[in-house]
Amino acid sequence: MNQRISTIITCFFVLLFSLSAAWSQNGKFKVALDAGHGDHDFGAVYNGHIEKNINLAIVLKVGKLLEKHNNIDVIYTRKTDVFVDLIERANIANRADANIFVSVHCNANKNTAADGTETYVMGMSKNASNLEAAKRENAVITMEKDYKQKYEGFDPKKPESMLGMTIMQEEFLENSIALAAKIQDNFVKLLGKKSRGGGVKQAPYMVLHKAYMPRVLIETGFVSNPVEGARLDSEEGQSEIAEAIYKAILSYKKDNFDGEDAASDNVKPSQRVEEVIVSTPVKKDSVVKKTEPKNVPVENEKPTKGVVFKIQISASAKKLETTPSNFKGLKSISMTQTPAGLYKYMYGETANYEEAKRLLTEAKSKGYNQAFIIAFKDGKSVSVQEALK
């Protein structure tokens, strides 16, 4: 009898431990890292610098840094020199239920003087250079068996053929922009790299289209540029890029998934990163709006119970009175301040997401073309996806 009780107690604790482990796993922030190209798909090759190898080296370095954190899981689409279909890269992230998807690439141009970095989010673009970049990367699918059936007749030479399939994924756009902006800003501020055309852009990349979470594609530099290509192909150059991406991911995680009183990441103090403020300039059509770190309420910003949506219309280092005359006639303006002192201005407040979309349209009609929806729960900033749940 005692043995039976002992067995039951043992089973109970085993079950409890398993559930605890599962709960802990579910609470982790999952990062899917994608090293572009692989195996027979070399990517861009100039002066002995091979894109597929550079992409993989950077991704493995980013992953190694992230794996130091007990509350972060890293998922790789490839860790060796193998070829992975574009749709499978996205599906690896989808199956893992990743919180973000980061695809790393190198750029190239016949003009060997071209240099600098770009970070893309999924979307249609009228900008010819953005479309050309997408066509170049999407052409990889022609190396895959039965690609016409697999990609539902998508023509890599005509990225606009994805137009009808992109609307359903707009809910991920604002978080994708937030992540892309942090990465691009780190490249500029920490590494002194050139930000091409403002840096953060939209383009119809197939690998991004099929991933159902906030996702970005990074062009870390030009292998065709003799100086930049050599730097990209060096241990030091790859390490500095990996560090910049790693810090951006941690900053994004802090802003969008960690509570204000979140527990430690279980890393040594020297491993923690400083907050990065987005300041990359915005260019119409080819560049999209960036978001800043988590809000700190000021003056007229009072915590509201439950979930509410607002429209962020602008951000400035200057504090403005929230009167209609300062905001093109818009009323119901509220304001928050980031830890670094940047003021963010928001229009309206509603618990209804459809109403929030109407407010967004109204803000854009007033000239705030780069406005976007943000969400709060019980006064704390959360992602729109989390609020919709």
C-alpha positions as CSV (number, residue, x, y, z in Angstrom):
1,M,0.0,0.0,0.0
2,N,2.8,2.4,1.0
3,Q,4.6,1.5,-2.3
4,R,1.5,2.3,-4.3
5,I,1.1,5.7,-2.5
6,S,4.8,6.4,-3.1
7,T,4.3,5.6,-6.8
8,I,1.3,7.8,-7.1
9,I,3.2,10.7,-5.4
10,T,6.2,10.2,-7.7
11,C,3.9,10.2,-10.8
12,F,2.3,13.4,-9.5
13,F,5.6,15.2,-9.1
14,V,6.8,14.0,-12.5
15,L,3.5,15.3,-14.1
16,L,3.9,18.6,-12.2
17,F,7.5,19.0,-13.4
18,S,6.4,18.3,-17.0
19,L,3.6,20.8,-16.8
20,S,6.0,23.3,-15.2
21,A,8.5,22.8,-18.0
22,A,5.8,23.2,-20.6
23,W,4.6,26.4,-19.0
24,S,8.1,27.7,-18.9
25,Q,8.6,26.8,-22.6
26,N,5.4,28.5,-23.6
27,G,6.6,31.7,-21.9
28,K,9.8,31.9,-23.9
29,F,10.3,34.4,-26.7
30,K,11.0,32.4,-29.9
31,V,13.2,33.9,-32.6
32,A,13.4,32.2,-36.0
33,L,16.7,33.0,-37.8
34,D,17.0,32.4,-41.5
35,A,20.3,32.4,-43.4
36,G,19.5,33.2,-47.0
37,H,20.5,30.8,-49.8
38,G,22.6,27.6,-49.3
39,D,24.1,24.6,-51.1
40,H,23.8,25.0,-54.9
41,D,22.1,28.4,-54.4
42,F,25.2,30.6,-53.7
43,G,23.5,33.9,-53.7
44,A,25.7,36.9,-54.8
45,V,29.3,36.0,-55.5
46,Y,31.9,38.8,-56.0
47,N,35.7,38.8,-55.5
48,G,35.6,35.4,-53.8
49,H,33.0,36.6,-51.3
50,I,30.0,34.1,-51.3
51,E,26.7,35.3,-49.9
52,K,25.4,32.0,-48.6
53,N,28.5,31.5,-46.4
54,I,28.3,35.1,-45.0
55,N,24.6,34.8,-44.3
56,L,25.1,31.6,-42.3
57,A,28.1,32.9,-40.4
58,I,26.1,35.9,-39.2
59,V,23.0,33.9,-38.3
60,L,25.0,31.4,-36.2
61,K,26.6,34.3,-34.4
62,V,23.3,36.0,-33.7
63,G,21.9,32.7,-32.5
64,K,24.8,32.1,-30.2
65,L,24.3,35.5,-28.5
66,L,20.5,34.9,-28.1
67,E,21.0,31.4,-26.7
68,K,22.7,32.9,-23.7
69,H,19.2,34.0,-22.5
70,N,17.2,31.3,-20.7
71,N,13.9,32.9,-21.8
72,I,14.7,32.9,-25.5
73,D,14.4,30.0,-27.9
74,V,16.2,30.1,-31.2
75,I,14.9,28.3,-34.3
76,Y,17.2,28.0,-37.3
77,T,16.0,27.4,-40.9
78,R,19.5,26.0,-41.6
79,K,22.6,25.6,-39.6
80,T,24.7,24.1,-42.3
81,D,25.3,24.6,-46.1
82,V,22.0,23.1,-47.3
83,F,19.3,24.3,-49.6
84,V,15.9,25.0,-48.0
85,D,12.8,26.0,-50.1
86,L,11.5,29.5,-49.4
87,I,8.2,28.2,-48.3
88,E,9.8,25.7,-46.0
89,R,11.9,28.5,-44.3
90,A,8.7,30.3,-43.4
91,N,7.0,27.0,-42.4
92,I,9.8,26.2,-40.0
93,A,9.0,29.5,-38.2
94,N,5.3,28.9,-38.4
95,R,5.5,25.4,-37.0
96,A,7.6,26.6,-34.1
97,D,5.1,29.4,-33.5
98,A,8.0,31.9,-33.5
99,N,7.4,35.4,-32.2
100,I,9.6,37.0,-34.9
101,F,11.3,35.9,-38.2
102,V,14.6,37.4,-39.2
103,S,16.1,36.5,-42.7
104,V,19.7,37.6,-43.3
105,H,21.1,38.4,-46.8
106,C,23.8,40.3,-48.6
107,N,23.3,42.8,-51.4
108,A,25.1,43.1,-54.7
109,N,25.1,45.6,-57.6
110,K,27.0,45.9,-60.9
111,N,28.0,49.3,-59.6
112,T,30.7,48.2,-57.3
113,A,30.7,51.5,-55.4
114,A,27.2,50.8,-54.0
115,D,27.3,50.2,-50.3
116,G,25.1,50.4,-47.2
117,T,22.4,48.4,-45.5
118,E,18.6,48.0,-45.9
119,T,16.0,46.2,-43.9
120,Y,12.7,45.1,-45.5
121,V,9.3,44.3,-44.2
122,M,6.6,42.5,-46.2
123,G,4.5,44.8,-48.4
124,M,3.9,46.1,-51.9
125,S,6.0,49.0,-53.1
126,K,5.9,51.5,-56.0
127,N,9.7,51.9,-55.7
128,A,11.5,50.3,-58.6
129,S,14.6,49.4,-56.7
130,N,12.6,47.7,-53.9
131,L,10.8,45.6,-56.5
132,E,14.1,44.7,-58.2
133,A,15.5,43.6,-54.9
134,A,12.5,41.4,-54.2
135,K,12.6,39.9,-57.7
136,R,16.3,39.0,-57.3
137,E,15.6,37.1,-54.0
138,N,12.3,35.6,-55.1
139,A,14.0,34.1,-58.2
140,V,15.4,31.4,-55.9
141,I,12.1,29.6,-56.1
142,T,12.9,28.6,-59.7
143,M,15.5,26.3,-58.2
144,E,12.8,24.4,-56.4
145,K,10.9,21.4,-57.8
146,D,7.3,22.1,-59.0
147,Y,7.6,25.7,-57.8
148,K,4.7,26.9,-60.0
149,Q,2.3,24.5,-58.2
150,K,3.9,25.0,-54.8
151,Y,3.7,28.8,-55.0
152,E,0.2,28.9,-56.5
153,G,1.3,30.3,-59.9
154,F,3.3,33.1,-58.4
155,D,5.7,34.6,-60.9
156,P,9.0,35.7,-59.3
157,K,9.5,38.2,-62.2
158,K,6.3,39.9,-61.2
159,P,6.2,40.4,-57.4
160,E,3.0,42.4,-57.8
161,S,1.2,39.0,-58.4
162,M,1.3,38.7,-54.6
163,L,-0.9,41.8,-54.1
164,G,-4.1,39.9,-53.4
165,M,-2.4,37.7,-50.7
166,T,-0.8,40.5,-48.6
167,I,-3.8,42.2,-47.2
168,M,-4.5,39.5,-44.6
169,Q,-1.1,39.9,-43.1
170,E,-1.3,43.7,-42.4
171,E,-1.8,42.9,-38.7
172,F,1.9,42.0,-38.5
173,L,3.1,45.1,-40.3
174,E,3.5,47.6,-37.4
175,N,5.6,45.1,-35.3
176,S,7.7,44.2,-38.4
177,I,8.4,47.9,-38.9
178,A,9.3,48.3,-35.2
179,L,11.8,45.4,-35.4
180,A,13.3,46.5,-38.8
181,A,13.7,50.0,-37.5
182,K,15.7,48.9,-34.5
183,I,18.0,46.8,-36.6
184,Q,18.6,49.5,-39.2
185,D,19.1,52.1,-36.5
186,N,21.7,49.9,-34.8
187,F,23.6,49.5,-38.1
188,V,23.7,53.3,-38.4
189,K,24.4,54.3,-34.8
190,L,26.5,51.4,-33.6
191,L,28.4,50.5,-36.7
192,G,28.4,53.7,-38.7
193,K,27.0,52.1,-41.7
194,K,25.2,53.9,-44.5
195,S,21.4,53.5,-44.5
196,R,20.3,53.3,-48.1
197,G,17.2,55.3,-48.9
198,G,16.2,55.7,-45.3
199,G,16.9,52.0,-44.6
200,V,13.5,50.5,-43.7
201,K,11.5,49.6,-46.8
202,Q,8.6,47.5,-48.0
203,A,8.8,44.9,-50.7
204,P,7.0,41.6,-51.7
205,Y,9.5,39.0,-50.6
206,M,8.1,35.5,-50.8
207,V,10.0,34.2,-47.7
208,L,8.4,37.0,-45.7
209,H,5.0,36.6,-47.2
210,K,4.6,33.0,-46.0
211,A,5.8,33.7,-42.4
212,Y,2.8,34.4,-40.1
213,M,4.5,36.7,-37.5
214,P,6.4,40.0,-37.5
215,R,9.2,39.4,-39.9
216,V,12.1,41.3,-41.6
217,L,14.7,40.6,-44.3
218,I,18.1,42.3,-43.8
219,E,20.5,43.2,-46.5
220,T,23.7,43.5,-44.4
221,G,25.8,45.2,-47.1
222,F,27.2,44.7,-50.6
223,V,29.5,41.8,-51.4
224,S,30.1,43.5,-54.7
225,N,31.8,46.5,-53.0
226,P,35.5,45.6,-52.5
227,V,35.8,47.2,-49.1
228,E,32.3,46.3,-47.7
229,G,32.5,42.8,-49.2
230,A,35.8,42.1,-47.5
231,R,34.4,43.4,-44.2
232,L,31.3,41.2,-44.5
233,D,33.5,38.2,-45.2
234,S,35.6,38.8,-42.1
235,E,35.2,37.4,-38.6
236,E,35.2,40.9,-37.1
237,G,32.7,42.3,-39.6
238,Q,30.3,39.4,-39.1
239,S,30.5,39.7,-35.3
240,E,29.7,43.4,-35.3
241,I,26.7,42.9,-37.5
242,A,25.5,39.9,-35.4
243,E,25.9,42.1,-32.3
244,A,23.8,44.9,-33.8
245,I,21.0,42.5,-34.8
246,Y,21.1,40.7,-31.4
247,K,20.7,44.0,-29.5
248,A,17.9,45.1,-31.8
249,I,16.0,41.8,-31.1
250,L,16.4,42.2,-27.4
251,S,15.2,45.8,-27.5
252,Y,12.2,44.7,-29.6
253,K,11.5,41.9,-27.1
254,K,11.6,44.3,-24.2
255,D,9.2,46.8,-25.9
256,N,6.7,44.3,-27.1
257,F,6.7,41.2,-24.9
258,D,8.2,42.1,-21.5
259,G,6.1,43.7,-18.8
260,E,7.4,46.8,-17.1
261,D,8.3,44.6,-14.1
262,A,9.6,41.7,-16.1
263,A,12.0,39.3,-14.5
264,S,15.7,39.3,-15.4
265,D,16.7,37.6,-18.7
266,N,19.0,35.5,-16.6
267,V,22.1,37.0,-18.1
268,K,25.0,38.8,-16.5
269,P,24.6,42.7,-16.2
270,S,27.4,43.1,-18.8
271,Q,25.3,41.2,-21.3
272,R,22.3,43.5,-21.1
273,V,21.7,46.0,-23.8
274,E,20.9,49.7,-23.9
275,E,17.7,51.1,-25.3
276,V,17.9,52.2,-28.9
277,I,15.8,55.1,-30.1
278,V,14.8,55.0,-33.8
279,S,15.7,58.1,-35.7
280,T,16.3,56.8,-39.3
281,P,14.7,59.3,-41.7
282,V,11.5,58.5,-43.5
283,K,11.1,58.7,-47.3
284,K,7.7,58.6,-48.9
285,D,6.7,55.4,-50.8
286,S,9.9,53.5,-50.3
287,V,10.4,53.9,-46.5
288,V,7.9,53.2,-43.7
289,K,7.4,54.6,-40.2
290,K,9.3,53.3,-37.3
291,T,8.2,53.0,-33.6
292,E,10.1,53.8,-30.5
293,P,10.7,52.1,-27.1
294,K,8.0,51.4,-24.5
295,N,6.0,54.4,-23.4
296,V,6.3,56.1,-20.1
297,P,3.0,57.9,-19.2
298,V,3.2,61.7,-18.9
299,E,0.7,64.4,-17.9
300,N,-2.5,63.7,-19.8
301,E,-1.8,60.0,-20.4
302,K,-3.8,58.1,-17.7
303,P,-3.8,54.3,-17.5
304,T,-7.0,52.8,-18.9
305,K,-8.4,49.5,-17.8
306,G,-8.8,46.8,-20.4
307,V,-7.6,46.8,-24.0
308,V,-7.6,50.1,-26.0
309,F,-6.3,51.1,-29.4
310,K,-4.8,54.4,-30.3
311,I,-3.3,55.9,-33.5
312,Q,0.3,57.0,-33.2
313,I,0.7,60.0,-35.5
314,S,4.1,61.4,-34.7
315,A,7.1,61.5,-32.4
316,S,9.3,64.4,-31.5
317,A,12.0,65.5,-29.1
318,K,10.0,68.6,-28.5
319,K,7.0,68.7,-26.1
320,L,3.9,70.1,-27.7
321,E,0.6,71.1,-26.2
322,T,-2.0,68.5,-27.2
323,T,-4.3,71.1,-28.8
324,P,-6.0,70.7,-32.2
325,S,-4.1,73.6,-33.6
326,N,-0.8,71.7,-33.1
327,F,-2.1,68.5,-34.8
328,K,-3.9,69.7,-38.0
329,G,-7.2,70.0,-36.3
330,L,-7.3,66.6,-34.7
331,K,-8.8,66.4,-31.3
332,S,-8.4,63.8,-28.5
333,I,-4.6,63.9,-28.7
334,S,-2.7,62.1,-25.9
335,M,1.0,61.9,-25.3
336,T,3.6,59.6,-23.8
337,Q,7.3,59.9,-23.2
338,T,10.0,57.3,-23.9
339,P,12.7,56.6,-21.3
340,A,15.1,58.7,-23.4
341,G,12.8,61.7,-23.5
342,L,11.2,61.3,-26.9
343,Y,7.5,62.4,-27.0
344,K,5.0,60.3,-28.8
345,Y,1.7,61.7,-29.9
346,M,-1.4,59.6,-30.4
347,Y,-4.9,60.3,-31.7
348,G,-8.1,58.9,-30.4
349,E,-8.8,55.9,-28.1
350,T,-11.2,53.0,-28.6
351,A,-11.7,49.4,-27.5
352,N,-13.0,48.5,-31.0
353,Y,-10.4,47.5,-33.6
354,E,-12.6,48.4,-36.5
355,E,-13.1,51.9,-35.0
356,A,-9.3,52.1,-34.6
357,K,-8.9,51.5,-38.4
358,R,-11.4,54.2,-39.0
359,L,-9.5,56.6,-36.8
360,L,-6.3,55.6,-38.7
361,T,-7.9,56.5,-42.0
362,E,-9.0,59.9,-40.6
363,A,-5.5,60.6,-39.3
364,K,-4.0,59.8,-42.7
365,S,-6.6,62.1,-44.4
366,K,-5.2,64.9,-42.3
367,G,-1.7,64.3,-43.7
368,Y,-0.3,61.8,-41.1
369,N,0.5,59.3,-43.9
370,Q,2.9,57.2,-41.7
371,A,0.4,56.9,-38.8
372,F,-0.3,53.4,-37.4
373,I,-2.3,51.6,-34.8
374,I,-0.9,50.8,-31.4
375,A,-2.4,49.0,-28.4
376,F,-2.5,49.1,-24.6
377,K,-3.8,46.7,-22.0
378,D,-4.5,48.0,-18.5
379,G,-2.3,51.0,-19.4
380,K,0.7,49.0,-20.6
381,S,1.9,48.9,-24.2
382,V,1.2,45.6,-25.9
383,S,1.4,44.4,-29.5
384,V,-1.8,44.6,-31.6
385,Q,-1.8,40.9,-32.0
386,E,-1.8,40.4,-28.2
387,A,-4.6,43.0,-27.8
388,L,-6.7,41.2,-30.5
389,K,-6.4,38.0,-28.6
